Amino acid sequence: MEHTDASETSTRFENELALLEAMYPGLISFDSKSRDLKYTSPNSSSATLVLRLHDQYPTGPDKPQIISASSGSRNDIRNKVQQAVETVMFEEQGSEILDILINRFEEITAETAQGPVAGTSDGQHNATKDNGVDADAEFTQPFKTVIIWLHHLLATSKRKLAVNPSLNARVLSRSGYSSLDISGITKPGYPGIMIFSGRSDLVEAHVAELKALNWQAFQIRYDSAEESKQHDRAPDQWQFSCCKGKIVELETMAEIVQSIVKEDQKSIFLQAVGLK
């Protein structure tokens, strides 16, 4: 029985490691002797996380040990990462949690990299209400498209929220919220997929609300705002044949591809989800 349990534990870890290597190609390395797993952020080769896994991981009472954690500026953020993952390690004991730890690490590095937000000279964009509603959004909002890869999307509550942004996630202009400001597609199952396109403030608010939930893996595989900065052009709003001004759930990857109107955007999607 003990042999069977050890074999099952080994198989579970091998499967998790294979999934991580597929999710983060070239960014994951594992030393079987020391049992150290190293992750290098795609945003900076200086941002690294090293975890030491006990022999019985993912089963057993011992938690992964954070050996080192460095930000893109080479600062030691080990204590911050440790604090951020304590709850996860406790609640998810006995489960595969490496991708959750990596996501928490990325969140900490992003927060560390962000400086104080500068206000505009006329204070135009400083007033934001506690419920997430922009109190002074007179300016025209740019567009934004994001593609999110999930380990799985099964829970009914998450699926409903994904296609129905709550009021708290909506950022209103003075003219009010328009349903035509955001469109998108979700796919349940393994993996879960989400695409949202529309006013950048609405998309960002919806993504932030979803990301705050507990996920085994939540990766933003494509962000048109980041892509636009690199190519010095304004991001386009994606068009979907299945929906306009609403978010719908489709069952397969093929249906998603068929619903994306422009060929170049189909290519972007396929690359983002690792199918091209």
N, C-alpha and C positions, 0 to 999 in steps of 0.2 A: 504493500500500500504506500509506504514511504517512497519507494522507487517511482511509483505511478505519479505521486504528488510532485516529486522533483522533476519528472519528465514534463508534466503539465505546466509547471512554473517556467521551465526552460523554453517550452514552446510558446507560451504567452509572451515572454520577453522577446524571443526571436521575431515573433510577428509584429510586436510593437516597434522594435528596432527597424524592421524592414519598412514599416509604414512611415516612420520618421525619416528614413533615408529617401523615401519616395516624395515625401512632403517638402523636405529641405535638401535637395540634391547638392552634394559637395559641401554641405555645411555641418554634417554630423559625422563624428568619428567615435569609435568605441574600442577601448583597450581591454581585452578579455582578461589579462593578467591582473591589472590594477582595478578593473571594473570601473574605470573612469569614462564617462561619456562627455564629450566636448561638443558644444554648439557654438558656431560662429554666426553672428547676425549678418544677414544679407545687406544691411544698411551700412555696416562698417566692420572691417576685418579686425578692428581693435576691440569691438564689443563681443566678449566671449563669456560663456557660462560653462563651468566644469562641475559635473555631478558625479559622486561616487555611489555606486549601487551595491547594496548588500547581496549576498549570494542567493537569498530567497526572493529578491524582488521579482515580480510585483507583490508576491504574497509575503507573509511574515510581518512582525511588528516594527522592524527597523525602517526608518524613512530614508530616502535618498539624501545624501549629505552634500551640501554646497561647499565645494573645495575652493572655488574662486568665481567671481563675477565682476566683470569690468565693463564700463561704459565705453562709448565710442571715443571719448576723450581720455581713456585709460584710467579713469577714476575707479577706486574700489567701491562697488555698490553691493557687496555681499550682504551686509546687514539689512539694507533696504529690501533686497530680494528675499532674504530669509523671513522678514516680517510679512511680506506680501504672500508667501506661499504656506505659512504656518497653518492657516485654516484649511487650505486645500489638502495638505498632507494628513491632517487629522480626519477630515470628513471623508476623504477618498482612500483611506488606508485599505490595502488589499486590492486596489485597482490600478490600472495603467494610468499614470499621471504625468509622464515625461513631457507630453506636448502641452499640458496645462502649465507646467513649470516654465517651459520655454516661452509661452505666451505671456506669463506674468513678468518674466525677465525682459521681454521686448517692451512691455508697457512701462517698466521702470526706466529702461534706457531712453525711451521716448520722452518721458517726463523729465529726466535728467538733462536731455539735450535742449529742451524748450526753455527759452529765456522768458523774462517778464513780458507780458503782452503790452505793446505800446498803444496808447490811445491816439485817436486822430486829433488833429489840431482843433477841430470844432466840437470834439466829443460826440460825433455823430453816432458811433457804433459802440458806445460804452454802456448804455442802459439796457439791462436784460433782467426780466422778471424771474422770480424764483421758480416758476413753473415751466421754465424753458421757453417762454414766449418772448421774442425780441420786441422790446418796447419802442424801438426807433429804427425800423428797417425801411427807410424811405428809398434807399438806393436800389438799383436793379440787381438781383441776385444772379451770380454766374451759375452755370450748369455743372453737374458732377455725376459721374457714373462709377459705381464700385461693384466688384465681383468678389463674393465671399465664399470660401470653401470651408465646409463643416465636416467633422468626422462623421456625424450623422445628424439628421433632423427627423425626429420621431414624435416627440411630445406634442400633443394637441395644442397645449397652451402656447408653445413657441411658434408652432405653425400658424396659429390664428393671429398672433401678434405680428409675425413677419409680413402678412398680407394686409393687416389693418393697423397702421401706425396709431398709437394712442395719442390722445390730445396733448399729453405732456411732452411727447416727442416732436410735436409740430411747432415750427417757428413761424409766427405770423407776420405778414406785412400789414401795413395800416389798412389795406384793402381787404384783409381777411385771408383765410386759408382757401386755396383753390385745389380741388381734387386733381386738376390737370397739372399740378406742379411736380408730381412724382409718379413714375411708372416702374414696373418691375416684374420679375419672375422668381419664384422659389421652386425648389425640387426637394421633396422629402426623401428619406431613406439614407442609404450609405453610398457615396457621401451625400451630404446635404449641400445644396447650392442656393445662393441668393444673388440676384442682380437688382440693383436699384439705380434709377436714373432720373434726374430732375433738378430742381433748385438745390444748390449745394447745401444750404442751411437745413432744408428738410431731410435730405439724404443723410447728412452728418448726424442729425438728431436721431433719426430712426436707427442708424447703425449703432450709435452710442447706447441707445436703450436696449437693443438686442445684445450687444456685446457685454452689457452689465449682468446678463443672465449667466448661469453656470453651464459651460460648454466643455466637452472633452477636447475639442479643437475648434478654433474660430480664427480663420486666416483671411485677411483682406489680400486677395491675390492680385487685384488690379484696382488702381485708383486713378481716374482720368486727370484729376488735378495735378498729381505728381508727374504723370506722363506729359501733361501740357507744359509744365515748368521746364522739363528737359528739352522739349522741342519748341518752346516759346510760341505757343498758340493757345487760343481759347478752347476749352473742352466742349465737345458736342454733346447734345442730349441724344441718347440712344432711342431708336424707334423699334417697337415690337408689334408684329402683326396680330398678336393675340390680345393686346391690351393697349389702351391709351388713357393715361390719367388714373390708372389703378394698378394694383399688384395682384397677380394671379399665381396659382400653384399649378405646375405641370408635373407630369409623372416621370418623364425620361429626359436624358441629355439630348436625344435626337429632337424632341419637341422644342427644347430650348433653342437649339441651333436653327431650326426651321422658323422660329418666331422672331429671331434677330434679323432685321430688314437688310442692313448693309453688310456686304461681303467682308469688308475689312474688319468690321466689328465682330463678325462670326469668327474670324481668324484670331482676334484678340481673346475672345472667350475660350476657344479651344486651347490656346497656349496657356491661358491662366489656369485652367483646370487640368492641365497635363495631358491633353488628348492630341496635341500636335507638337 
